[in-house]
Amino acid sequence: MGRERQTTAEPALAVCHGFGVFGPSGQIGLVEDVRLDAANGQPTLLSVRAGLLGSWLVHVPVDQVEEVSPTDRRIVLRSGGLLAGPRRI
C-alpha cells in the first residue's frame, strides 16, 4: 500500500513539530512551532527553522501546505507558495 498522506484539513499539522518542510527546490527546514487559531484551535501558521544552521525563522501559512506525510515526517509546500517574513534571530 502507498504512503500515508493527509491534506491541510487533517489534524496532522497540529502535531508536526520536527517535520521536514520541503519546497520545489528541496528542504527548507524543520517545523519548530505550530501556531493555532485562538477561536477554533486549528493550525494557522507553521514556524519553520531554516537556513544555514537554522539561523532563520520562517512563518508559513498552513494554506500553503500541499501535502503532509506523518509516516515520513514530511510537509510539502505548494509550488510558488508564500513564505511570510523570514526573521533572523
MODELLER restraints for C-alpha pairs under 7 A, 6 or more apart:
rsr = mdl.restraints
at = mdl.atoms
rsr.add(forms.Gaussian(group=physical.xy_distance, feature=features.Distance(at['CA:4:A'], at['CA:69:A']), mean=5.93, stdev=0.5))
rsr.add(forms.Gaussian(group=physical.xy_distance, feature=features.Distance(at['CA:4:A'], at['CA:70:A']), mean=6.90, stdev=0.5))
rsr.add(forms.Gaussian(group=physical.xy_distance, feature=features.Distance(at['CA:4:A'], at['CA:71:A']), mean=6.25, stdev=0.5))
rsr.add(forms.Gaussian(group=physical.xy_distance, feature=features.Distance(at['CA:5:A'], at['CA:67:A']), mean=6.65, stdev=0.5))
rsr.add(forms.Gaussian(group=physical.xy_distance, feature=features.Distance(at['CA:5:A'], at['CA:68:A']), mean=5.63, stdev=0.5))
rsr.add(forms.Gaussian(group=physical.xy_distance, feature=features.Distance(at['CA:5:A'], at['CA:69:A']), mean=4.62, stdev=0.5))
rsr.add(forms.Gaussian(group=physical.xy_distance, feature=features.Distance(at['CA:6:A'], at['CA:67:A']), mean=6.14, stdev=0.5))
rsr.add(forms.Gaussian(group=physical.xy_distance, feature=features.Distance(at['CA:6:A'], at['CA:68:A']), mean=5.12, stdev=0.5))
rsr.add(forms.Gaussian(group=physical.xy_distance, feature=features.Distance(at['CA:6:A'], at['CA:69:A']), mean=6.32, stdev=0.5))
rsr.add(forms.Gaussian(group=physical.xy_distance, feature=features.Distance(at['CA:7:A'], at['CA:66:A']), mean=6.74, stdev=0.5))
rsr.add(forms.Gaussian(group=physical.xy_distance, feature=features.Distance(at['CA:7:A'], at['CA:67:A']), mean=5.49, stdev=0.5))
rsr.add(forms.Gaussian(group=physical.xy_distance, feature=features.Distance(at['CA:7:A'], at['CA:68:A']), mean=6.13, stdev=0.5))
rsr.add(forms.Gaussian(group=physical.xy_distance, feature=features.Distance(at['CA:8:A'], at['CA:62:A']), mean=6.75, stdev=0.5))
rsr.add(forms.Gaussian(group=physical.xy_distance, feature=features.Distance(at['CA:8:A'], at['CA:65:A']), mean=6.30, stdev=0.5))
rsr.add(forms.Gaussian(group=physical.xy_distance, feature=features.Distance(at['CA:8:A'], at['CA:67:A']), mean=7.00, stdev=0.5))
rsr.add(forms.Gaussian(group=physical.xy_distance, feature=features.Distance(at['CA:12:A'], at['CA:70:A']), mean=6.79, stdev=0.5))
rsr.add(forms.Gaussian(group=physical.xy_distance, feature=features.Distance(at['CA:13:A'], at['CA:43:A']), mean=6.58, stdev=0.5))
rsr.add(forms.Gaussian(group=physical.xy_distance, feature=features.Distance(at['CA:14:A'], at['CA:34:A']), mean=6.49, stdev=0.5))
rsr.add(forms.Gaussian(group=physical.xy_distance, feature=features.Distance(at['CA:14:A'], at['CA:43:A']), mean=5.85, stdev=0.5))
rsr.add(forms.Gaussian(group=physical.xy_distance, feature=features.Distance(at['CA:16:A'], at['CA:31:A']), mean=6.84, stdev=0.5))
rsr.add(forms.Gaussian(group=physical.xy_distance, feature=features.Distance(at['CA:17:A'], at['CA:31:A']), mean=5.17, stdev=0.5))
rsr.add(forms.Gaussian(group=physical.xy_distance, feature=features.Distance(at['CA:17:A'], at['CA:32:A']), mean=5.73, stdev=0.5))
rsr.add(forms.Gaussian(group=physical.xy_distance, feature=features.Distance(at['CA:17:A'], at['CA:33:A']), mean=6.09, stdev=0.5))
rsr.add(forms.Gaussian(group=physical.xy_distance, feature=features.Distance(at['CA:18:A'], at['CA:30:A']), mean=5.44, stdev=0.5))
rsr.add(forms.Gaussian(group=physical.xy_distance, feature=features.Distance(at['CA:18:A'], at['CA:31:A']), mean=4.94, stdev=0.5))
rsr.add(forms.Gaussian(group=physical.xy_distance, feature=features.Distance(at['CA:18:A'], at['CA:32:A']), mean=6.14, stdev=0.5))
rsr.add(forms.Gaussian(group=physical.xy_distance, feature=features.Distance(at['CA:19:A'], at['CA:30:A']), mean=5.54, stdev=0.5))
rsr.add(forms.Gaussian(group=physical.xy_distance, feature=features.Distance(at['CA:19:A'], at['CA:31:A']), mean=5.46, stdev=0.5))
rsr.add(forms.Gaussian(group=physical.xy_distance, feature=features.Distance(at['CA:19:A'], at['CA:73:A']), mean=4.67, stdev=0.5))
rsr.add(forms.Gaussian(group=physical.xy_distance, feature=features.Distance(at['CA:19:A'], at['CA:74:A']), mean=5.21, stdev=0.5))
rsr.add(forms.Gaussian(group=physical.xy_distance, feature=features.Distance(at['CA:19:A'], at['CA:75:A']), mean=6.66, stdev=0.5))
rsr.add(forms.Gaussian(group=physical.xy_distance, feature=features.Distance(at['CA:20:A'], at['CA:27:A']), mean=6.92, stdev=0.5))
rsr.add(forms.Gaussian(group=physical.xy_distance, feature=features.Distance(at['CA:20:A'], at['CA:29:A']), mean=5.91, stdev=0.5))
rsr.add(forms.Gaussian(group=physical.xy_distance, feature=features.Distance(at['CA:20:A'], at['CA:30:A']), mean=4.60, stdev=0.5))
rsr.add(forms.Gaussian(group=physical.xy_distance, feature=features.Distance(at['CA:20:A'], at['CA:31:A']), mean=6.56, stdev=0.5))
rsr.add(forms.Gaussian(group=physical.xy_distance, feature=features.Distance(at['CA:20:A'], at['CA:73:A']), mean=6.29, stdev=0.5))
rsr.add(forms.Gaussian(group=physical.xy_distance, feature=features.Distance(at['CA:20:A'], at['CA:74:A']), mean=4.79, stdev=0.5))
rsr.add(forms.Gaussian(group=physical.xy_distance, feature=features.Distance(at['CA:20:A'], at['CA:75:A']), mean=6.05, stdev=0.5))
rsr.add(forms.Gaussian(group=physical.xy_distance, feature=features.Distance(at['CA:21:A'], at['CA:27:A']), mean=5.82, stdev=0.5))
rsr.add(forms.Gaussian(group=physical.xy_distance, feature=features.Distance(at['CA:21:A'], at['CA:28:A']), mean=5.52, stdev=0.5))
rsr.add(forms.Gaussian(group=physical.xy_distance, feature=features.Distance(at['CA:21:A'], at['CA:29:A']), mean=5.36, stdev=0.5))
rsr.add(forms.Gaussian(group=physical.xy_distance, feature=features.Distance(at['CA:21:A'], at['CA:30:A']), mean=5.65, stdev=0.5))
rsr.add(forms.Gaussian(group=physical.xy_distance, feature=features.Distance(at['CA:21:A'], at['CA:31:A']), mean=6.86, stdev=0.5))
rsr.add(forms.Gaussian(group=physical.xy_distance, feature=features.Distance(at['CA:21:A'], at['CA:74:A']), mean=6.07, stdev=0.5))
rsr.add(forms.Gaussian(group=physical.xy_distance, feature=features.Distance(at['CA:21:A'], at['CA:75:A']), mean=4.79, stdev=0.5))
rsr.add(forms.Gaussian(group=physical.xy_distance, feature=features.Distance(at['CA:21:A'], at['CA:76:A']), mean=5.94, stdev=0.5))
rsr.add(forms.Gaussian(group=physical.xy_distance, feature=features.Distance(at['CA:22:A'], at['CA:28:A']), mean=5.33, stdev=0.5))
rsr.add(forms.Gaussian(group=physical.xy_distance, feature=features.Distance(at['CA:22:A'], at['CA:75:A']), mean=6.10, stdev=0.5))
rsr.add(forms.Gaussian(group=physical.xy_distance, feature=features.Distance(at['CA:22:A'], at['CA:76:A']), mean=4.82, stdev=0.5))
rsr.add(forms.Gaussian(group=physical.xy_distance, feature=features.Distance(at['CA:22:A'], at['CA:77:A']), mean=6.14, stdev=0.5))
rsr.add(forms.Gaussian(group=physical.xy_distance, feature=features.Distance(at['CA:23:A'], at['CA:76:A']), mean=6.00, stdev=0.5))
rsr.add(forms.Gaussian(group=physical.xy_distance, feature=features.Distance(at['CA:23:A'], at['CA:77:A']), mean=5.27, stdev=0.5))
rsr.add(forms.Gaussian(group=physical.xy_distance, feature=features.Distance(at['CA:23:A'], at['CA:79:A']), mean=6.83, stdev=0.5))
rsr.add(forms.Gaussian(group=physical.xy_distance, feature=features.Distance(at['CA:24:A'], at['CA:79:A']), mean=6.04, stdev=0.5))
rsr.add(forms.Gaussian(group=physical.xy_distance, feature=features.Distance(at['CA:28:A'], at['CA:50:A']), mean=5.73, stdev=0.5))
rsr.add(forms.Gaussian(group=physical.xy_distance, feature=features.Distance(at['CA:29:A'], at['CA:48:A']), mean=5.98, stdev=0.5))
rsr.add(forms.Gaussian(group=physical.xy_distance, feature=features.Distance(at['CA:29:A'], at['CA:49:A']), mean=5.35, stdev=0.5))
rsr.add(forms.Gaussian(group=physical.xy_distance, feature=features.Distance(at['CA:29:A'], at['CA:50:A']), mean=4.29, stdev=0.5))
rsr.add(forms.Gaussian(group=physical.xy_distance, feature=features.Distance(at['CA:30:A'], at['CA:48:A']), mean=5.34, stdev=0.5))
rsr.add(forms.Gaussian(group=physical.xy_distance, feature=features.Distance(at['CA:30:A'], at['CA:49:A']), mean=5.31, stdev=0.5))
rsr.add(forms.Gaussian(group=physical.xy_distance, feature=features.Distance(at['CA:30:A'], at['CA:50:A']), mean=6.77, stdev=0.5))
rsr.add(forms.Gaussian(group=physical.xy_distance, feature=features.Distance(at['CA:31:A'], at['CA:46:A']), mean=6.52, stdev=0.5))
rsr.add(forms.Gaussian(group=physical.xy_distance, feature=features.Distance(at['CA:31:A'], at['CA:47:A']), mean=5.87, stdev=0.5))
rsr.add(forms.Gaussian(group=physical.xy_distance, feature=features.Distance(at['CA:31:A'], at['CA:48:A']), mean=4.41, stdev=0.5))
rsr.add(forms.Gaussian(group=physical.xy_distance, feature=features.Distance(at['CA:31:A'], at['CA:49:A']), mean=6.27, stdev=0.5))
rsr.add(forms.Gaussian(group=physical.xy_distance, feature=features.Distance(at['CA:32:A'], at['CA:47:A']), mean=5.56, stdev=0.5))
rsr.add(forms.Gaussian(group=physical.xy_distance, feature=features.Distance(at['CA:32:A'], at['CA:48:A']), mean=5.42, stdev=0.5))
rsr.add(forms.Gaussian(group=physical.xy_distance, feature=features.Distance(at['CA:32:A'], at['CA:49:A']), mean=5.99, stdev=0.5))
rsr.add(forms.Gaussian(group=physical.xy_distance, feature=features.Distance(at['CA:33:A'], at['CA:46:A']), mean=6.03, stdev=0.5))
rsr.add(forms.Gaussian(group=physical.xy_distance, feature=features.Distance(at['CA:33:A'], at['CA:47:A']), mean=4.99, stdev=0.5))
rsr.add(forms.Gaussian(group=physical.xy_distance, feature=features.Distance(at['CA:34:A'], at['CA:43:A']), mean=6.42, stdev=0.5))
rsr.add(forms.Gaussian(group=physical.xy_distance, feature=features.Distance(at['CA:34:A'], at['CA:45:A']), mean=6.01, stdev=0.5))
rsr.add(forms.Gaussian(group=physical.xy_distance, feature=features.Distance(at['CA:34:A'], at['CA:46:A']), mean=4.77, stdev=0.5))
rsr.add(forms.Gaussian(group=physical.xy_distance, feature=features.Distance(at['CA:34:A'], at['CA:47:A']), mean=6.18, stdev=0.5))
rsr.add(forms.Gaussian(group=physical.xy_distance, feature=features.Distance(at['CA:35:A'], at['CA:43:A']), mean=5.74, stdev=0.5))
rsr.add(forms.Gaussian(group=physical.xy_distance, feature=features.Distance(at['CA:35:A'], at['CA:44:A']), mean=5.84, stdev=0.5))
rsr.add(forms.Gaussian(group=physical.xy_distance, feature=features.Distance(at['CA:35:A'], at['CA:45:A']), mean=5.08, stdev=0.5))
rsr.add(forms.Gaussian(group=physical.xy_distance, feature=features.Distance(at['CA:35:A'], at['CA:46:A']), mean=6.23, stdev=0.5))
rsr.add(forms.Gaussian(group=physical.xy_distance, feature=features.Distance(at['CA:36:A'], at['CA:42:A']), mean=5.25, stdev=0.5))
rsr.add(forms.Gaussian(group=physical.xy_distance, feature=features.Distance(at['CA:36:A'], at['CA:43:A']), mean=4.30, stdev=0.5))
rsr.add(forms.Gaussian(group=physical.xy_distance, feature=features.Distance(at['CA:36:A'], at['CA:44:A']), mean=5.45, stdev=0.5))
rsr.add(forms.Gaussian(group=physical.xy_distance, feature=features.Distance(at['CA:37:A'], at['CA:43:A']), mean=6.20, stdev=0.5))
rsr.add(forms.Gaussian(group=physical.xy_distance, feature=features.Distance(at['CA:37:A'], at['CA:44:A']), mean=5.99, stdev=0.5))
rsr.add(forms.Gaussian(group=physical.xy_distance, feature=features.Distance(at['CA:43:A'], at['CA:62:A']), mean=6.96, stdev=0.5))
rsr.add(forms.Gaussian(group=physical.xy_distance, feature=features.Distance(at['CA:44:A'], at['CA:61:A']), mean=5.92, stdev=0.5))
rsr.add(forms.Gaussian(group=physical.xy_distance, feature=features.Distance(at['CA:44:A'], at['CA:62:A']), mean=5.40, stdev=0.5))
rsr.add(forms.Gaussian(group=physical.xy_distance, feature=features.Distance(at['CA:45:A'], at['CA:59:A']), mean=6.41, stdev=0.5))
rsr.add(forms.Gaussian(group=physical.xy_distance, feature=features.Distance(at['CA:45:A'], at['CA:60:A']), mean=5.53, stdev=0.5))
rsr.add(forms.Gaussian(group=physical.xy_distance, feature=features.Distance(at['CA:45:A'], at['CA:61:A']), mean=4.41, stdev=0.5))
rsr.add(forms.Gaussian(group=physical.xy_distance, feature=features.Distance(at['CA:45:A'], at['CA:62:A']), mean=5.36, stdev=0.5))
rsr.add(forms.Gaussian(group=physical.xy_distance, feature=features.Distance(at['CA:46:A'], at['CA:59:A']), mean=5.63, stdev=0.5))
rsr.add(forms.Gaussian(group=physical.xy_distance, feature=features.Distance(at['CA:46:A'], at['CA:60:A']), mean=5.07, stdev=0.5))
rsr.add(forms.Gaussian(group=physical.xy_distance, feature=features.Distance(at['CA:46:A'], at['CA:61:A']), mean=6.30, stdev=0.5))
rsr.add(forms.Gaussian(group=physical.xy_distance, feature=features.Distance(at['CA:46:A'], at['CA:62:A']), mean=6.60, stdev=0.5))
rsr.add(forms.Gaussian(group=physical.xy_distance, feature=features.Distance(at['CA:47:A'], at['CA:57:A']), mean=6.41, stdev=0.5))
rsr.add(forms.Gaussian(group=physical.xy_distance, feature=features.Distance(at['CA:47:A'], at['CA:58:A']), mean=5.72, stdev=0.5))
rsr.add(forms.Gaussian(group=physical.xy_distance, feature=features.Distance(at['CA:47:A'], at['CA:59:A']), mean=4.63, stdev=0.5))
rsr.add(forms.Gaussian(group=physical.xy_distance, feature=features.Distance(at['CA:47:A'], at['CA:60:A']), mean=6.45, stdev=0.5))
rsr.add(forms.Gaussian(group=physical.xy_distance, feature=features.Distance(at['CA:48:A'], at['CA:57:A']), mean=5.60, stdev=0.5))
rsr.add(forms.Gaussian(group=physical.xy_distance, feature=features.Distance(at['CA:48:A'], at['CA:58:A']), mean=5.04, stdev=0.5))
rsr.add(forms.Gaussian(group=physical.xy_distance, feature=features.Distance(at['CA:48:A'], at['CA:59:A']), mean=6.17, stdev=0.5))
rsr.add(forms.Gaussian(group=physical.xy_distance, feature=features.Distance(at['CA:49:A'], at['CA:56:A']), mean=5.77, stdev=0.5))
rsr.add(forms.Gaussian(group=physical.xy_distance, feature=features.Distance(at['CA:49:A'], at['CA:57:A']), mean=4.79, stdev=0.5))
rsr.add(forms.Gaussian(group=physical.xy_distance, feature=features.Distance(at['CA:49:A'], at['CA:58:A']), mean=6.41, stdev=0.5))
rsr.add(forms.Gaussian(group=physical.xy_distance, feature=features.Distance(at['CA:50:A'], at['CA:56:A']), mean=4.98, stdev=0.5))
rsr.add(forms.Gaussian(group=physical.xy_distance, feature=features.Distance(at['CA:50:A'], at['CA:57:A']), mean=6.06, stdev=0.5))
rsr.add(forms.Gaussian(group=physical.xy_distance, feature=features.Distance(at['CA:50:A'], at['CA:58:A']), mean=6.72, stdev=0.5))
rsr.add(forms.Gaussian(group=physical.xy_distance, feature=features.Distance(at['CA:55:A'], at['CA:88:A']), mean=6.03, stdev=0.5))
rsr.add(forms.Gaussian(group=physical.xy_distance, feature=features.Distance(at['CA:55:A'], at['CA:89:A']), mean=6.38, stdev=0.5))
rsr.add(forms.Gaussian(group=physical.xy_distance, feature=features.Distance(at['CA:56:A'], at['CA:86:A']), mean=6.20, stdev=0.5))
rsr.add(forms.Gaussian(group=physical.xy_distance, feature=features.Distance(at['CA:56:A'], at['CA:87:A']), mean=5.68, stdev=0.5))
rsr.add(forms.Gaussian(group=physical.xy_distance, feature=features.Distance(at['CA:56:A'], at['CA:88:A']), mean=4.74, stdev=0.5))
rsr.add(forms.Gaussian(group=physical.xy_distance, feature=features.Distance(at['CA:56:A'], at['CA:89:A']), mean=6.58, stdev=0.5))
rsr.add(forms.Gaussian(group=physical.xy_distance, feature=features.Distance(at['CA:57:A'], at['CA:86:A']), mean=5.58, stdev=0.5))
rsr.add(forms.Gaussian(group=physical.xy_distance, feature=features.Distance(at['CA:57:A'], at['CA:87:A']), mean=5.27, stdev=0.5))
rsr.add(forms.Gaussian(group=physical.xy_distance, feature=features.Distance(at['CA:57:A'], at['CA:88:A']), mean=6.36, stdev=0.5))
rsr.add(forms.Gaussian(group=physical.xy_distance, feature=features.Distance(at['CA:58:A'], at['CA:83:A']), mean=6.80, stdev=0.5))
rsr.add(forms.Gaussian(group=physical.xy_distance, feature=features.Distance(at['CA:58:A'], at['CA:84:A']), mean=6.63, stdev=0.5))
rsr.add(forms.Gaussian(group=physical.xy_distance, feature=features.Distance(at['CA:58:A'], at['CA:85:A']), mean=6.29, stdev=0.5))
rsr.add(forms.Gaussian(group=physical.xy_distance, feature=features.Distance(at['CA:58:A'], at['CA:86:A']), mean=4.43, stdev=0.5))
rsr.add(forms.Gaussian(group=physical.xy_distance, feature=features.Distance(at['CA:58:A'], at['CA:87:A']), mean=6.52, stdev=0.5))
rsr.add(forms.Gaussian(group=physical.xy_distance, feature=features.Distance(at['CA:59:A'], at['CA:83:A']), mean=6.38, stdev=0.5))
rsr.add(forms.Gaussian(group=physical.xy_distance, feature=features.Distance(at['CA:59:A'], at['CA:84:A']), mean=5.32, stdev=0.5))
rsr.add(forms.Gaussian(group=physical.xy_distance, feature=features.Distance(at['CA:59:A'], at['CA:85:A']), mean=6.49, stdev=0.5))
rsr.add(forms.Gaussian(group=physical.xy_distance, feature=features.Distance(at['CA:59:A'], at['CA:86:A']), mean=6.80, stdev=0.5))
rsr.add(forms.Gaussian(group=physical.xy_distance, feature=features.Distance(at['CA:60:A'], at['CA:83:A']), mean=5.31, stdev=0.5))
rsr.add(forms.Gaussian(group=physical.xy_distance, feature=features.Distance(at['CA:60:A'], at['CA:84:A']), mean=5.95, stdev=0.5))
rsr.add(forms.Gaussian(group=physical.xy_distance, feature=features.Distance(at['CA:64:A'], at['CA:77:A']), mean=5.66, stdev=0.5))
rsr.add(forms.Gaussian(group=physical.xy_distance, feature=features.Distance(at['CA:64:A'], at['CA:78:A']), mean=5.54, stdev=0.5))
rsr.add(forms.Gaussian(group=physical.xy_distance, feature=features.Distance(at['CA:64:A'], at['CA:81:A']), mean=5.51, stdev=0.5))
rsr.add(forms.Gaussian(group=physical.xy_distance, feature=features.Distance(at['CA:64:A'], at['CA:82:A']), mean=6.64, stdev=0.5))
rsr.add(forms.Gaussian(group=physical.xy_distance, feature=features.Distance(at['CA:65:A'], at['CA:75:A']), mean=6.98, stdev=0.5))
rsr.add(forms.Gaussian(group=physical.xy_distance, feature=features.Distance(at['CA:65:A'], at['CA:76:A']), mean=6.05, stdev=0.5))
rsr.add(forms.Gaussian(group=physical.xy_distance, feature=features.Distance(at['CA:65:A'], at['CA:77:A']), mean=4.41, stdev=0.5))
rsr.add(forms.Gaussian(group=physical.xy_distance, feature=features.Distance(at['CA:65:A'], at['CA:78:A']), mean=5.80, stdev=0.5))
rsr.add(forms.Gaussian(group=physical.xy_distance, feature=features.Distance(at['CA:66:A'], at['CA:76:A']), mean=5.64, stdev=0.5))
rsr.add(forms.Gaussian(group=physical.xy_distance, feature=features.Distance(at['CA:66:A'], at['CA:77:A']), mean=5.08, stdev=0.5))
rsr.add(forms.Gaussian(group=physical.xy_distance, feature=features.Distance(at['CA:66:A'], at['CA:78:A']), mean=4.99, stdev=0.5))
rsr.add(forms.Gaussian(group=physical.xy_distance, feature=features.Distance(at['CA:67:A'], at['CA:75:A']), mean=5.76, stdev=0.5))
rsr.add(forms.Gaussian(group=physical.xy_distance, feature=features.Distance(at['CA:67:A'], at['CA:76:A']), mean=5.09, stdev=0.5))
rsr.add(forms.Gaussian(group=physical.xy_distance, feature=features.Distance(at['CA:67:A'], at['CA:77:A']), mean=6.92, stdev=0.5))
rsr.add(forms.Gaussian(group=physical.xy_distance, feature=features.Distance(at['CA:68:A'], at['CA:74:A']), mean=6.02, stdev=0.5))
rsr.add(forms.Gaussian(group=physical.xy_distance, feature=features.Distance(at['CA:68:A'], at['CA:75:A']), mean=4.62, stdev=0.5))
rsr.add(forms.Gaussian(group=physical.xy_distance, feature=features.Distance(at['CA:68:A'], at['CA:76:A']), mean=6.50, stdev=0.5))
rsr.add(forms.Gaussian(group=physical.xy_distance, feature=features.Distance(at['CA:69:A'], at['CA:75:A']), mean=6.32, stdev=0.5))
